Amino acid sequence: MGVKGFQGTSLLDYPGKIASLVFFGGCNLTCPFCHNPSLVLAPGELPDYPLTALLEDLRERRRFIDGVVVTGGEPTLDPDLLPLLREIRKLDLRIKIDTNGLAPQVLRRALAEGLVDYLAMDLKTSPGRYGELHRAPVAVADLQASAAILRESGIQYEFRTTCVPGYVEAEDIQAMGALIQGAELWVLQQFEQAHSLDEGLRGVEQHPVAKLGALAELAGSYVRSLKVRGIEP
């Protein structure tokens, strides 16, 4: 595993805030619709980005970035995650973590140490269908635990669902909604099929905008705020 990439800048999930992106390799899911398949399937074939070099780059960027987005793969699997977050915090940068929520013990520790300002947790499909997303059993109880952690964290957070045809339909929205009932924010985003891990999904048509709107209306009935991303205005 390890840090596999470091990328310029992107918008952080705060108005007007800019962040650098750090990518970890490895994942405990193999979602057919994953858009970073090389980080999931073959992280060992990608060179590690030295942590000392990464931290030096971040020191230099402090003049024009506000934070760091730590993503993957699945960053919570890597033993270097918390040490890295501690060093980033010393640089007085905000920290966002993208996670699939299957390592609640890591999220608890990061929050207990004050190492996270924003959490984004992916909800892939109905909790009962998570077995379709991996070649080994998936501990759905961990997903449920992480959902509760986010709601009780006291920091800003979002649940996030990519609306993949066949994996995210009305009944799946209902099951996910029941899991996060009353959450602050749920973000639905359009499926981008071009780089899917499963090549068979690369030719699948996206949900039509009207259907995505209907899914959003349904999802909005479970949470305080609902956003849709990936649709042209």
C-alpha positions, -999 to +999 in steps of 0.1 A: +000+000+000+015+034+009+010+068-006+008+063-044+003+098-056+003+134-049-017+158-071-016+196-074-047+213-061-084+209-061-114+225-044-119+215-008-154+210+005-155+245+019-164+276-001-133+291-017-109+266-001-081+249-021-065+215-013-038+192-024-048+155-030-030+125-015-038+090-029-033+058-009-032+024-027-052-007-017-088-012-009-110-036+010-136-034-018-134-042-055-164-022-067-171-029-104-177+008-109-145+020-091-129+048-111-094+043-096-089+006-106-051+007-106-050+018-070-073-011-060-061-040-082-024-034-084-011-009-058+021-028-055+029-020-092+027+017-085+057+035-069+054+048-033+056+086-029+081+092-001+065+107+029+094+131+036+090+145+001+053+147+004+055+167+036+081+190+021+059+196-009+030+205+015+052+229+035+060+247+002+023+248-008+011+262+025+012+297+010-016+289-014-035+258-001-059+255+028-059+218+033-053+182+021-077+157+008-066+121+017-082+096-006-075+063-024-080+034-028-090+033+009-067+053+031-079+039+064-062+006+056-027+020+057-007+022+089+010+053+076-023+072+076-025+085+112+013+094+113+008+113+081-023+132+094-003+142+126+024+157+104-001+175+082-018+189+113+015+204+124+015+224+091-018+240+102-037+226+072-073+214+071-078+177+065-105+158+046-106+120+044-125+101+018-135+066+031-157+037+024-165+034+061-153-002+066-126+007+092-146+025+120-118+020+145-094+042+124-121+069+121-126+069+158-089+073+165-084+100+139-114+120+154-102+114+190-069+130+181-085+159+163-069+149+130-099+154+107-120+185+097-142+169+071-152+133+064-168+120+032-181+085+034-192+066+003-224+046+004-221+023-026-255+005-026-279-011-002-260-024+028-274-059+021-258-058-014-222-051-003-213-087-009-216-079-046-188-053-043-160-076-032-144-110-036-145-117+001-171-111+028-178-075+038-186-066+074-217-045+070-217-039+108-186-018+103-204+003+077-232+009+102-207+018+129-190+043+107-223+059+097-231+064+133-196+079+139-201+105+112-234+116+125-220+119+161-186+133+151-193+170+156-173+179+125-185+186+089-193+154+069-211+141+039-224+107+028-218+103-009-234+079-035-224+074-071-257+065-089-246+035-109-274+019-129-283-015-115-265-008-082-283+024-072-320+022-078-350+035-058-350+005-034-312+009-028-317+046-020-344+036+005-321+011+022-292+036+024-315+063+035-327+042+064-290+037+074-283+074+076-317+088+086-314+124+098-278+129+085-267+165+077-258+159+041-261+133+014-245+139-020-256+120-051-233+121-081-236+110-117-219+078-127-188+083-150-184+050-167-152+055-187-127+041-162-148+015-144-129-014-129-153-038-146-149-032-183-185-044-188-197-012-171-178+011-194-206+009-220-235+012-196-255+044-200-259+068-171-292+073-153-311+099-173-311+133-156-348+129-149-343+096-131-314+110-111-336+138-101-362+114-089-336+094-069-324+127-054-360+136-043-363+103-026-329+105-009-338+140+003-366+127+024-341+109+046-316+137+053-314+174+062-297+184+030-293+168-004-269+178-032-264+164-067-231+166-085-220+158-120-249+172-140-244+200-164-264+231-153 
